[in-house]
Amino acid sequence: MFFDSSLDDPAALASIDDVLRELAGWGAQVRRANTAAADALAGLEPSDRPRAVVAGGPDGRLFRAVLEPVCPVPFVAWPHPGLPGWAGPLDLVVVVCADDAGSDELSAVHEARRRGCALLVAAPAGSNLHEISAGRGTVFLPAGSSEPTALAVPVLAALHRLGLGPEVDAEPVAELLDEVAENCAPSVSADENPAKELALVLADSTPLVWGGSVLAARAARRLAENLRRASGRPAVAGDDAQLVPLLADAPEVDVFADPFEDGPAPLGPALLILDDGATSPMIDAARRRLQETAEASSVRIHPVRVADGPEIGRFVTLLAIGRYAAAYLALGLGRPA
């Protein structure tokens, strides 16, 4: 059962105050991460272009999503221990860890040092990762934030300065996150709060989440993970080929069902469309196919639109709205946020 009233109840909202405060500070985290790395970034300039870039760790796919369309060399995400067998002295390895390094990050750096790869490392100063990565050919960015996505912003700025990616400015990203914090704050009522509205949509639905661009699709997967944790229910992210069959087979809603006699109705799907403003014939066609199938199956469609700002800013804005929504969803379901 979902308690709608809890979303505007000050006493109930106070129970998730720590979570909401952390989300509200995400813009500040981006600024802190940028400030901590500022001196290191100032000293960077383009040098000999690597043969390829390998991004290790769990955020490697995020960097690939931002850089792959514009990077002048092959860019490989490697979320596994070690490095690809071909990586060597001609390649750049990127490793990011916002707190104590895990075994995958440490093994990637060990392998990079052993094979003579150039390194770009972002980690806390004095950490194990900092110590083992130190040496010639290493660019080190001190972590000013424990939020991995905030730390990704100065890493992207460093790759731009090395001539490998688009220009990334931290302040517009932080401002977009500040705007989300203002719009999704607990004091904003459910009829004006996009995150509370999304939580209400999902109160009795199974989310099917789609993002058309590479970054929106990445945000969709992250949002689905957050919703699964918040609700204890299934949440599926995928492309149109994966989601259309689920929409087409959605159970019909029996408007005459009596929950007291017939029991709770099965959760029907709701289609969440994450729209970051990217457009192309393929994206537009996929969106139309999903919308037409959802409408034919009487499935509710809920868009989450972010049209302004740099690519990474639109990505983190979608993430932030989704994380607020997950917190409000957990509150309404009486689950830990």
N, C-alpha and C positions, 0 to 999 in steps of 0.2 A: 504494500500500500504506500502511496506517495502522499505526503502531507504538504499540499500547496502552500498553506498558510505559513509554514516554517521559513519560506524564502523572504518574507517581509516581517518576521518576528524577531525583534532585537535580541531577545533572550536566546532563541535558537541560533541566530547568526553569531552570537558571542561564542558559541561552542566551537566554531571553526575560525575564530579570529586569527589564530597563528597561521593557518593556511592562507587566508586572505591577505594578511600582512605580507607574507612572503611573496605572493603574486604581485601585490601592489608595488613592491620594491624591485621588480624585474628591470625597469628602466634604469634605476640607480645602479643595479648590478652591471649593466652594460657600460655605464659611465665609469665605474670603478675599474672594470677590466681594461677599458681603453686607457685610462690614466696610468695604470700600473705598467702597461706595455709601451707608453708613449716614447720614452727614451730609446728603447730598442727599435721601435718603428722608425724613429727619426734618422737612425743611422743606416737604414736599408736603402739600397738602390739596385736597379737591374744589373745582373751579372750574366755570365755565360748561361744560356738557356739549357736546362736539363733535358735529357732524353725523354723522361717521363716523370710524373709525380705519383707517388703512392701515399694514400692517406690511410693510416692505421687507426684501429680503435672503433668504438661504436658510432662516432660522429663522422666517420669517413664518407658515408653516403650523403650526408648533408653538404659537405664540401664539394663532392662530385656533382651534386644537383645544381649548385651555384656556378661551378667553374667549367663543367664539361662543355657547355655550349660555346664558350669563348676562350678556353685555355688553348694556347698555341701548341701544346704537346699533349700526348695521351695522359689521361688522369684516371687512376685506378683506386677504387675504395677497397680496402683489405681488412675486413672485420674478423681476422683470424690471428692466431699466434704467428710470430715471425714475419717473414716477407715473402712475396712471390719468388720463385726460383731464379727468375731472370734479373731481379733488382741488383744493381751494382754501382760502381763509382760514378757512372754518368747520370744517376737518378737522384731525385729529391724525395725524402721520406718525411711526411708530416705526422706528428704524434701529439695529441692533445689530451690532457688529463687535469681536470679541475681540482682533484683532491689527491689522496694517496694513489699511486699508480697501481693498476691491476697487472696481472701476469702477462696479458696480451700486449699492453703498452710497453712493459719492460722488455719483453722478448723482441718486439719490433725495433726498439732502440738498440738492444744488444746486437741484433743482426745487422742493422744499418751501420753501426760502428765497425763491426767485423768485416763487412763487405766494402767499406769506404764510401758509403752513400753520404750525400749532403743531408743535413737534418734541419727541420724547423720544428721546434718543440715548445709547447706552451704548458707550463706546470707551475706549481708553487715553488718559490725560491727556496733552496735548501732541501728539496724533496729528493727521494731516491732517483726519480726520473731526471731531475736537474743534474745530479752528480754524475750519473752514468752517461749522460748525453754530452757533457762538457768536452770541448776540444775543438780543434780546427775543423772548419766546415759546418759548425753548428750555429744556427740562429736560435737564441733562447728568448722567449717572451714570458716574463713573470706573471703568474696568474693573479689577477686582482679580484677574482670572483670565483665562488664555488659552484656557480650556475653554468653548466656546460655550454648552453646556447649563447649565453652572454660572452663567454670566453671565445666562442667561435668568431665573434665580430673582429677583434684585433688580429686573429689568425688570417681571416680573409683580407684584412687591410695589409698584412704583411705579404701575402701572396700577390696582391695588386702591386705593391712596391717592388716586388721581384719580377714584375712583368708577366705574371701568370694568370691574372684574373681581373675582374671589373673593380672599379673604385668603390670602396666601402667606407662610409663615414658613420661613426658611432652615434652622433647626436640625433640625426633623423630617426634612427632605429629606436633610441631611448625615448624620443618624444612620442612615437607611435605607441610604445608600451605604456607610457604615462597616460595617453588618451584612453587606452583600453582599461587601465586601472580606474580612471574616472568614470567611464561609461558602465563598467561592470561592478562598481563598488556595492557593498551590501546595503548602503543607504539609498541606492537607486531602486525604485519599485519595480516589480516584475513586469509591468506593462511598458517600461521604458528601458529595461536592462537586457541587452542581447544575450548575456550568459544565462540569466534566470529564464528568459524566454526559451532558450535552447533546452535547459533542464526540464521545463514543463513539457516541451515537445517529446522528450525522451522518457517522461515519467511512466508511460505504459507502452513503450515501443522498443523494438530492437534496432539499433542504429546500423544503417548501411551508409558508409562514408566514402565519398568520391571527391578527388581533386584532379582537375584536368592537366595542369602543368606538372612538370617534374617536382617542383617544390611543393605545390599544393598536394600532390599525391603523397609526398613525404610527410606533410603535416597531417594528412588523413590517417596514415598509419599510426602516428604518434597520438592523435586524438582518440582513435579506436582503443589504443592501449589504456589511455587515461579513463575512458568510459567503462572499460571492462573492470578495471580496479575499483572504480567508484560505485558501480552498480552490482557487481557480481554476476552480470548477465553477458551473453554474447554481444559482440560489436565487431562488425566486419568492415574492413577497408579494402578496396580493390578497384580495378579498372572497369570500364563499362561491360566488357565481355564476361567478367566474373559476377557483376552485380545484376545485370539484366535478368538472368534466369531466376535469381532470388526474388526479384520484384515481380516477375511474371507468375511465380508460384505462390505469391502472398495469399494467405487465407482470407476469404471473404469475411467482412465484419457483419455480424448478426446484430442489427440495431434493436431487435426485439428480445435479445437475450436478457435473462434475469440473473444477475450475479449471485443472488441468494439461493435460487433454485438450481441454476446451472453451474455454479462455481465460477471462479475467475476466468475471464476470457483469455485465450492464448495471446501472447504479445505479438502484435503485428509489426512489420518493418516500418521505419521512417527513413526516407532518403535525405541525407545531409550532403549538400553540394558546397564544397569549399571553393570559392571563387576569388582568386588573387589577381584578377584583372587580365591574366594572360589569355590570349585568343589566337586561334589558328583554325583552319578548316577541320582538322582532325579533332581538336578540342570541342569545337562547336557541334560537330556531328555526334560526338559521344554524349555531350550534354543533352542534345535533342532526343537521342535514343533512350537515355535514362528517364528523362522527363515524360516522354510519351508512354513508356512502359509503366512508369509509376502511376500516371493518371489513368491508364486503362485498368490498372489493378486497384484503384482507389487508395493508393499509398500516399501518405502525406509527404510533401516535399518542403524542405526547410533550407534556404540558402544562407550561407555565412559569407558575406562579401567584404573584401578588403581591396580597394582599387588604387590607393595612393601609397607613395613611398618607394624606397628601393626594394629590390627583390627579397633580400634577407629580412628587411623590415616587415614586408607583407607576410612572409613565412612566420616570423615570430609573433606577429599579431594574431594570425590564425591559431597558433599554438596557445597564446595567452587566453583568447576567448574560450577555447576548448578546455583549458585547465580551470578557469573560473566556472564554466558550465559543469564540469565534472565535480567540483567541490559542492555546488548547489544541488546537483543530482544526488550525491551521497547524503547531503543533509536531509533532503526531502524523503529519502528512503530509509533514514535512520541508521545509516552505515558510517563508519569512520571515513573522514574526508581524506 
